[in-house]
Amino acid sequence: MKTRDIALISNLTAASVALRLVKHIFIGVMPIINFPIVFSIISGAILGPLNGFLVGALSFIVSDIFLGMGIWTLITSLSCGLIGFLSGLIWYKKNPCSLEILVVSTILILVYDILSSVLLYIPLMPIKEALILGFIGLFIPVMGGTLYAIGPIVEFSSAMIISMLIPRMRGILNG
């Protein structure tokens, strides 16, 4: 691993943690943008699959140290890391257009949301019900939720940021 890559992994993880903490301080737990997944996907696309996994996993682990750790930390960090890894497989050393980044990022974040929800529900119910609840919960409040269509809102807002940052960061790093 190059020193530059280690520095970028550290900075992207730190930015993710800081922005997640600031969001929780000023907005609370209401999801608007999923900063760990944003930086995980960006890291995978720019630095490769393994580095995308590291940023995704570390972002949730470190920020949950401050916000409260639990079994969800394991699930969210591994799920986020997986998405960072997948983004690296899809885009590392490629030059996709912003529209492709927007669409694929939205799908990747949808996969993350469903996967992490299902894994959290599995101990509480059968797998079939966990899958249904994990998907439905993106659109209507379930298991104590209060917001409607919050899944697509978070997925799209996070994907918008990703589609703007990947081309800019590639330009900076390659220029």
Residue frames relative to the residue before (quaternion, step in Angstrom):
aa qw qx qy qz dx dy dz
M 1.0000 0.0000 0.0000 0.0000 0.00 0.00 0.00
K 0.4089 -0.7145 0.5154 0.2380 3.57 -0.91 0.90
T 0.6173 -0.5446 0.4221 0.3797 3.55 -1.22 0.54
R 0.6201 0.5528 -0.3361 0.4438 3.58 1.03 -0.80
D 0.6597 0.5081 -0.3048 0.4623 3.58 0.97 -0.86
I 0.6423 0.5163 -0.3218 0.4662 3.58 0.96 -0.84
A 0.6509 0.5064 -0.3102 0.4729 3.57 0.99 -0.85
L 0.6657 0.4948 -0.3084 0.4658 3.59 0.96 -0.82
I 0.6256 0.5247 -0.3356 0.4698 3.59 0.98 -0.81
S 0.6651 0.5057 -0.2992 0.4609 3.58 0.91 -0.92
N 0.7006 0.4715 -0.2767 0.4586 3.58 0.86 -0.92
L 0.6601 0.4927 -0.3169 0.4702 3.58 0.97 -0.78
T 0.6332 0.5073 -0.3268 0.4847 3.59 1.05 -0.72
A 0.6597 0.5071 -0.3061 0.4625 3.59 0.91 -0.90
A 0.6435 0.5106 -0.3248 0.4688 3.60 0.97 -0.80
S 0.6434 0.5256 -0.3139 0.4596 3.57 0.98 -0.85
V 0.6723 0.4885 -0.2908 0.4742 3.56 0.88 -0.96
A 0.6733 0.5038 -0.3045 0.4475 3.59 0.83 -0.95
L 0.6884 0.4731 -0.2933 0.4650 3.59 0.86 -0.89
R 0.6219 0.5212 -0.3445 0.4721 3.60 1.05 -0.67
L 0.6642 0.4928 -0.3069 0.4709 3.60 0.95 -0.84
V 0.6456 0.5084 -0.3225 0.4698 3.61 0.93 -0.84
K 0.6314 0.5259 -0.3316 0.4635 3.60 0.97 -0.82
H 0.6786 0.4844 -0.2953 0.4666 3.59 0.92 -0.87
I 0.6406 0.5206 -0.3321 0.4566 3.59 1.03 -0.67
F 0.7912 0.3533 -0.1773 0.4666 3.60 0.77 -0.99
I 0.7799 0.3078 -0.1616 0.5205 3.60 1.03 -0.71
G 0.4415 -0.6741 0.4730 0.3562 3.57 1.09 -0.66
V 0.7596 -0.3912 0.2696 0.4442 3.54 -1.22 -0.43
M 0.4412 0.6962 -0.4669 0.3204 3.60 1.23 -0.10
P 0.3410 -0.7602 0.5114 0.2104 3.58 -0.63 1.05
I 0.0235 -0.7694 0.6383 0.0009 3.54 -1.02 0.89
I 0.7625 -0.0322 0.0611 0.6433 3.53 0.94 -1.02
N 0.2918 -0.7378 0.5815 0.1798 3.56 -0.97 0.85
F 0.2368 -0.8285 0.4924 0.1231 3.58 0.06 1.29
P 0.6370 0.5185 -0.3678 0.4359 3.66 0.86 -0.67
I 0.6786 0.4694 -0.3074 0.4740 3.60 0.92 -0.80
V 0.5899 0.5654 -0.3655 0.4458 3.60 1.08 -0.68
F 0.7430 0.4102 -0.2387 0.4719 3.57 0.73 -1.03
S 0.5824 0.5653 -0.3701 0.4520 3.58 1.18 -0.48
I 0.6785 0.4772 -0.2857 0.4799 3.59 0.89 -0.93
I 0.6410 0.5128 -0.3257 0.4692 3.59 0.95 -0.83
S 0.6621 0.5130 -0.3065 0.4523 3.59 0.90 -0.89
G 0.6502 0.5131 -0.3187 0.4610 3.56 0.93 -0.85
A 0.6811 0.4994 -0.2870 0.4520 3.56 0.90 -0.94
I 0.7556 0.3975 -0.2102 0.4764 3.58 0.94 -0.86
L 0.8142 0.2902 -0.1157 0.4894 3.58 0.90 -0.94
G 0.6288 -0.5509 0.3355 0.4342 3.59 1.24 -0.16
P 0.7244 -0.4918 0.2828 0.3916 3.56 -1.27 0.44
L 0.6823 0.4896 -0.3098 0.4458 3.61 0.78 -0.93
N 0.6762 0.4840 -0.2949 0.4707 3.57 0.95 -0.83
G 0.5989 0.5400 -0.3530 0.4745 3.60 1.12 -0.60
F 0.6357 0.5178 -0.3196 0.4751 3.56 1.04 -0.80
L 0.6634 0.5216 -0.3107 0.4373 3.58 0.88 -0.94
V 0.6767 0.4833 -0.3015 0.4664 3.58 0.85 -0.94
G 0.6566 0.5161 -0.3182 0.4487 3.59 0.92 -0.83
A 0.6972 0.4650 -0.2768 0.4701 3.57 0.81 -0.99
L 0.6944 0.4824 -0.2857 0.4511 3.59 0.83 -0.95
S 0.6002 0.5828 -0.3643 0.4091 3.60 1.03 -0.71
F 0.7121 0.4241 -0.2633 0.4937 3.58 0.88 -0.88
I 0.6380 0.5317 -0.3470 0.4358 3.60 0.91 -0.80
V 0.7108 0.4547 -0.2698 0.4639 3.60 0.76 -1.02
S 0.6908 0.4635 -0.3099 0.4603 3.61 0.83 -0.84
D 0.6441 0.5112 -0.3328 0.4617 3.61 1.07 -0.61
I 0.5078 0.6047 -0.4357 0.4320 3.60 1.19 -0.27
F 0.7242 0.4131 -0.2305 0.5019 3.58 1.04 -0.80
L 0.7547 0.4145 -0.2089 0.4636 3.59 1.01 -0.80
G 0.6383 -0.5014 0.3348 0.4786 3.57 1.22 -0.35
M 0.2056 -0.7968 0.5611 0.0893 3.53 -0.64 1.16
G 0.1182 0.7611 -0.6327 0.0802 3.51 -1.27 0.50
I 0.7538 -0.3379 0.2652 0.4973 3.55 -1.25 -0.25
W 0.5773 0.5967 -0.3677 0.4189 3.59 1.14 -0.60
T 0.5802 0.5903 -0.3811 0.4119 3.59 1.08 -0.61
L 0.6518 0.5060 -0.3056 0.4752 3.56 0.93 -0.87
I 0.6979 0.4795 -0.2745 0.4557 3.57 0.84 -0.99
T 0.7086 0.4520 -0.2827 0.4622 3.61 0.77 -0.94
S 0.6622 0.5048 -0.3254 0.4482 3.59 0.94 -0.78
L 0.6827 0.4649 -0.2987 0.4780 3.62 0.90 -0.81
S 0.6425 0.5143 -0.3231 0.4671 3.60 1.02 -0.76
C 0.6590 0.4948 -0.2998 0.4806 3.58 0.96 -0.86
G 0.6322 0.5276 -0.3227 0.4667 3.57 1.01 -0.80
L 0.6301 0.5376 -0.3238 0.4573 3.57 1.01 -0.82
I 0.6628 0.4931 -0.3063 0.4730 3.58 0.95 -0.84
G 0.6259 0.5209 -0.3331 0.4753 3.61 1.03 -0.72
F 0.6274 0.5294 -0.3163 0.4755 3.56 1.07 -0.81
L 0.6721 0.4981 -0.2951 0.4616 3.60 0.91 -0.93
S 0.6389 0.5161 -0.3391 0.4587 3.59 0.97 -0.76
G 0.6263 0.5263 -0.3337 0.4685 3.58 1.10 -0.65
L 0.6411 0.5098 -0.3232 0.4740 3.57 1.03 -0.76
I 0.6876 0.4887 -0.2799 0.4582 3.57 1.02 -0.79
W 0.8658 0.2059 -0.0441 0.4539 3.60 0.68 -1.08
Y 0.4751 0.6814 -0.4694 0.2994 3.63 1.09 -0.26
K 0.8421 0.0638 -0.1274 0.5201 3.56 -0.89 1.10
K 0.5825 0.4976 -0.4018 0.5016 3.56 1.16 0.67
N 0.2960 -0.7548 0.5610 0.1672 3.55 -1.23 0.38
P 0.0154 -0.8358 0.5488 -0.0087 3.62 0.36 1.19
C 0.5187 -0.6136 0.4862 0.3436 3.56 -1.23 0.45
S 0.6765 -0.5153 0.3442 0.3979 3.58 -1.24 0.41
L 0.6307 0.5334 -0.3413 0.4485 3.60 1.04 -0.71
E 0.6375 0.5104 -0.3269 0.4757 3.60 0.97 -0.81
I 0.6409 0.5203 -0.3186 0.4659 3.57 0.97 -0.87
L 0.6490 0.5258 -0.3137 0.4516 3.60 0.94 -0.88
V 0.7076 0.4631 -0.2725 0.4589 3.59 0.78 -1.00
V 0.7041 0.4568 -0.2789 0.4667 3.59 0.78 -0.99
S 0.6269 0.5292 -0.3392 0.4603 3.61 1.03 -0.73
T 0.6251 0.5288 -0.3388 0.4636 3.58 0.98 -0.78
I 0.6606 0.4939 -0.3022 0.4778 3.59 0.96 -0.86
L 0.6516 0.5156 -0.3209 0.4546 3.61 0.93 -0.86
I 0.6697 0.4830 -0.3007 0.4773 3.58 0.97 -0.83
L 0.5937 0.5442 -0.3533 0.4760 3.59 1.11 -0.64
V 0.6401 0.5106 -0.3152 0.4797 3.59 0.97 -0.87
Y 0.6401 0.5200 -0.3231 0.4643 3.60 0.93 -0.87
D 0.6762 0.5080 -0.3037 0.4387 3.59 0.81 -1.01
I 0.6866 0.4660 -0.2881 0.4780 3.58 0.86 -0.91
L 0.6612 0.5206 -0.3118 0.4412 3.60 0.87 -0.94
S 0.7006 0.4591 -0.2893 0.4633 3.59 0.78 -0.96
S 0.6399 0.5142 -0.3335 0.4636 3.61 1.00 -0.73
V 0.6638 0.5072 -0.3089 0.4547 3.57 0.86 -0.96
L 0.6723 0.4964 -0.3079 0.4547 3.60 0.88 -0.87
L 0.6557 0.4885 -0.3139 0.4825 3.58 1.11 -0.59
Y 0.6887 0.4801 -0.2813 0.4648 3.62 1.10 -0.65
I 0.5348 0.6740 -0.4023 0.3128 3.62 1.08 -0.64
P 0.6701 0.4773 -0.3452 0.4517 3.68 0.83 -0.68
L 0.7051 0.4840 -0.2581 0.4494 3.59 1.18 -0.49
M 0.8158 0.0755 0.0100 0.5733 3.60 1.17 -0.49
P 0.6626 -0.4860 0.3664 0.4364 3.59 -1.23 0.16
I 0.6672 -0.5396 0.3405 0.3844 3.58 -1.17 0.62
K 0.6361 0.5398 -0.3366 0.4367 3.61 0.90 -0.87
E 0.6802 0.4661 -0.2866 0.4878 3.58 0.90 -0.90
A 0.6243 0.5397 -0.3378 0.4527 3.61 1.02 -0.75
L 0.6443 0.5152 -0.3163 0.4685 3.60 1.00 -0.80
I 0.6668 0.4948 -0.2978 0.4709 3.57 0.91 -0.92
L 0.6866 0.4800 -0.2798 0.4689 3.57 0.86 -0.96
G 0.6281 0.5465 -0.3297 0.4451 3.60 1.05 -0.77
F 0.6944 0.4453 -0.2736 0.4947 3.58 1.03 -0.75
I 0.6743 0.4983 -0.3012 0.4543 3.59 0.84 -0.96
G 0.6253 0.5826 -0.3281 0.4024 3.58 1.06 -0.77
L 0.5670 0.5816 -0.3901 0.4337 3.58 1.23 -0.26
F 0.7725 0.3769 -0.1703 0.4819 3.56 1.14 -0.64
I 0.7906 0.1188 -0.0688 0.5967 3.58 1.06 -0.70
P 0.5917 -0.5956 0.3962 0.3718 3.60 -1.09 0.58
V 0.0544 0.7676 -0.6359 0.0588 3.56 -0.93 0.98
M 0.8431 0.1855 -0.1237 0.4893 3.58 -1.28 0.37
G 0.7808 -0.3493 0.1768 0.4869 3.59 0.90 0.92
G 0.4590 0.6831 -0.4541 0.3413 3.61 1.23 0.06
T 0.2519 -0.7892 0.5435 0.1354 3.57 -1.20 0.39
L 0.7057 0.4741 -0.2648 0.4552 3.61 1.14 -0.39
Y 0.3396 -0.7283 0.5631 0.1926 3.54 -1.06 0.83
A 0.8590 0.1000 -0.1098 0.4900 3.58 -1.13 0.82
I 0.2831 0.7875 -0.5093 0.2006 3.59 1.12 0.53
G 0.5788 0.6014 -0.3725 0.4057 3.60 1.08 -0.64
P 0.7205 0.4254 -0.2687 0.4772 3.62 0.65 -1.02
I 0.6136 0.5457 -0.3585 0.4441 3.60 1.05 -0.65
V 0.6870 0.4639 -0.2809 0.4836 3.59 0.85 -0.96
E 0.6446 0.5291 -0.3285 0.4433 3.58 0.92 -0.85
F 0.7108 0.4548 -0.2716 0.4628 3.58 0.83 -0.96
S 0.6635 0.4959 -0.3260 0.4556 3.62 0.89 -0.82
S 0.6501 0.4997 -0.3141 0.4785 3.59 1.01 -0.77
A 0.6618 0.5050 -0.3044 0.4630 3.59 0.96 -0.86
M 0.5986 0.5568 -0.3620 0.4478 3.61 1.08 -0.66
I 0.6568 0.4993 -0.3087 0.4733 3.57 0.92 -0.90
I 0.6439 0.5258 -0.3173 0.4564 3.59 0.93 -0.90
S 0.6916 0.4868 -0.2897 0.4481 3.60 0.86 -0.94
M 0.6591 0.4764 -0.3157 0.4888 3.59 1.17 -0.40
L 0.7293 0.4736 -0.2480 0.4269 3.59 0.97 -0.85
I 0.6157 0.5723 -0.3755 0.3903 3.63 0.91 -0.76
P 0.6953 0.4528 -0.3160 0.4601 3.66 0.72 -0.85
R 0.6490 0.5199 -0.3186 0.4550 3.60 1.00 -0.80
M 0.6886 0.4753 -0.2930 0.4627 3.57 0.87 -0.91
R 0.6109 0.5312 -0.3496 0.4716 3.59 1.08 -0.67
G 0.6466 0.5257 -0.3178 0.4523 3.55 0.99 -0.82
I 0.6594 0.5042 -0.3005 0.4698 3.56 0.99 -0.84
L 0.7151 0.4616 -0.2615 0.4552 3.58 0.84 -0.97
N 0.7360 0.4038 -0.2377 0.4886 3.59 1.05 -0.67
G 0.6555 0.5407 -0.3073 0.4283 3.54 1.23 -0.43
